Structure formats: structure tokens, C-alpha cells
Amino acid sequence: MGPGGVASRAFFFRGISWMQLRAISRKKGRVGWSGALLLGVAILLALPVSHSHAAPGWRQRRQFLATLRREMSALEQGQKAQEKALKQAQKALRAKTEADAGAERRECFKQATRGSEKRTCVQALLERRKSLSQQLKQEKKALQDQNRADRQRLEQEHRRRLADFDHGGTGAPVPAASPSPGASPAASSGPSQN
């Protein structure tokens, strides 16, 4: 920081070479090196210095946000793995059930002599297939609902931790079952048996 609250040239011209500044000044008004130098000094003196990039703790906040993103990403990856495992297990169960149903159908057709007996056997197989399909859909929906609830719970926790961090806290997770400070152990153990 220079005299009068003006940033130094090294700070202002970070990333801008004198050749680029000369090219800019030539495009504007076709001036030479001295014009480029005057233009640079004029710009330097005219611009107010912004300290938004140098706010205290901005690096820590950025690191904290990155930590929160990694936590959410880890949760989402775990959930994807669970959904994939469930899908594979359901696919294997469905294939096994279909193979068993085919064998059962063949056996039923060998034993049944009348069409009505064959129809009841096939209808029973179709009912079992339908109930299995509904059961698998319910399992999948239950897992998706649980995953959605876990994501929302983590998002709320992240919002709370970020607010705590922004207000001067550490943003560290707080144990859920911690007793309140100053509470006696007898008060937290429940009603007495007198």
C-alpha cells in the first residue's frame, strides 16, 4: 500500500506486462511509451483499492467450503454404491425367481391334465411375479427416500456449520448426544425412582 491508500504498482500490474499496457494505450489513443506510462499511473491513481480479496479468513472459509463439498461428495458416492448394489441384488433375485418360476411352470404343466389347472398355476406364478416386482420397487423407493433424507440432513448440518463458521466459530461438528454444560449427571439420567 502506497501513500494515501493507493496500491503499489506491483499489486496493480500483477499479470499485465508493459508490452500489453503499451498495446492497450496504442489502441486507445496511439501514444508511445511515455503515454503508456502516464496511462498506467493515471489508472493506478484513479482506481480505489478494494480489500475484498484480503478479508480476514477468506482462505479458511474457502477451505472449509471445500471440506463441506468433500463430505457431501463422499455421502453421494456411498449412496450411489448402495443403489448400485441394491440394483444388482434385485437383478440377481429376479433372475433366480424367473428361473424357478420356469421350472415350476414346466412341472405344473406335466402334472396338470386340464386347462383350468394350468390356468390357476400360471395365474399363481403371475401373482408371485407381480408381488415380487412390487416388493423390489418398495425396497428401491425406501432406499431412495432414506438417501434423500440423509442428504437433506447433511445439507442442514452444513448450513448450520457454515453459519457457525461465519460467526467466528470453528464449524466443527457438535456431538448430538452431549449433555448441556452445567447439568448434573443425575438430572440427565431421567426421573428418579423414589
N, C-alpha and C positions, 0 to 999 in steps of 0.2 A: 504494500500500500504506500503510495507516494504522498507528497504534501497535499493537504486539502482534501483528502479522501479519494484521490484518483489512483486507480490501479496502475501497477507498473507495466511497462511495455512488454515485458516477458510474459506477463499474465494475459494481456490483451491479444498479443500477436501469436499466442500459442497455436500452432498449426497453420499459420499464414506466413508464407515466405515473402521476402521483399520483392521477388520477381512477380509473385501473384498480385501483390499490392500495386506494383507498377503497372501490371496489365489491367487491373481494375481502374486505376486512375487514368490510363490512356483511353480506355473505352468511354469513360465519363467525359473527359474534357481534353484529351490529348496533351497531357502535361508530362514532363520528364521526371528525372529522379528527384529533383528538389520539390516538384509538385507532389510526388508520391509521398515524400517525407512530410510535407506540410499537411497533406490529406490524412496521413496516419496520425499525426499529432493532433489535428483538429478532431478526428473521430475519437481519439483517446480522451481528449479533454471534454468532449461533449457528452460522452456516454456516462450515465450514472453507474456506480458499481453495485452489482447485485450480490448479496451474500446468501441467496437461497441455496446455492450449491454447497455452502460451507456451514449449514445449520448443524448445531451440535447433535451428534448421534445419527446422522443420516446413513453412515456406513453400517452402523449397528442395526438400524431399522431395516436396511436392505438385506443384511444377513439374516435377520430374524424372519423377514418375509420369505426368504429362500428356504429357511428351515421349515416354515409352515407349509410351503408348497411341497417340499420333500415328504413331509408327513402325510399330506393328502395324496400324493402320488403313490406312496407306499401302501396306503389303505386301498386305493383304487386298483393297484396291481394285485393285491391279495384277494380283493373281491372278484376280479376277473379270473384269477386262478381257481377260486371256489366255483364260479359259474361254469367254467370250462370242465372242471372235474365232475360237477353235477350233470352236465350235459353228456359227458362220456359215460357216466354210470347209468344214466337213464337210457342212453342208446343201447348199451350192453344188455340192460334189463329187458328192454323192448324186444331186442333180437332173440334173447333166450325165451321170452314169453311167446313170441311168434313161432319159434321152432317147436316149443312144447305144444302150442295150440295146433300146429300142423300134424304132429304125431297123434295128438288126441282126436283130431278130426278123422284121420285115417282109421284109427282104432274104432271110433264110433261108427263110421260107415261100414266097417267089417261086421260089427255086431248088430247094427240096425237093419231090419228087413223091410220096414215100411217107411214111406216118405215122411210121415208125421214124426216118427222117432228121429229121423235125420234132421228135420227142421228144428225140433226142440234142442238137439245137440248143437247145431250151428248157431241158433239164437243164444244159447248159453255162452258159447265161445265169443260171440259178438258183444254180449253184455260185459263179459270179463275184460275184453279188449277196451271197451268204452270206459269202464270204471278205472282201468289201469291208466288210460290216457288222461282222465280227469285227475287222478292222484298225482301223476307226474306234473301236470300243469299247476296243481296246487303247491307242490314242492318248489317248483321253479318260482312261482309268484311269491311264496313265503320267503325264499332266499332273496329275491329282488327287493321285497319290502324291507327285510332286515338290513340289506346293504344300503338302501336309500336312507333308512333311519340312522344307520351308523355314519353315513356321510353328512347328514344334517346335524347330528350331534357333534361331529368333529368340526364342522363349519362354525357352529355356535361357540364351541370351545376356542376356536381360532379367533373369532371376533372378540371374545372376552379377553383372551390373552393379548391380542394386539392393542385393545383399548388400555389394558393394564400397562403394557409396554410404553404406549404413547404418553401415559400419565406418570411416567417416571418409575414404573415397576420393572421387574425383570422379565415378565411374560412367561415365567416358568410355570408348568402345570402344577396345580394345587391338588394334593390328595383329597379324594371325595369324602372319605370317612374320618377326617381329622376332627378331634374334639375342639370345641371353641376354647380360646385362651382364657384361663382363669376358672374354668369349670372344674369342679371336684370330680374325682373318679366315681364316687357314689352317685352323683347326680346323673351321670351319663349311663349308668348301668341299668337304669329302669326303675320302676316303682319298688319300694321296699316291701318285704313280706312280714309286716308286724302283726 
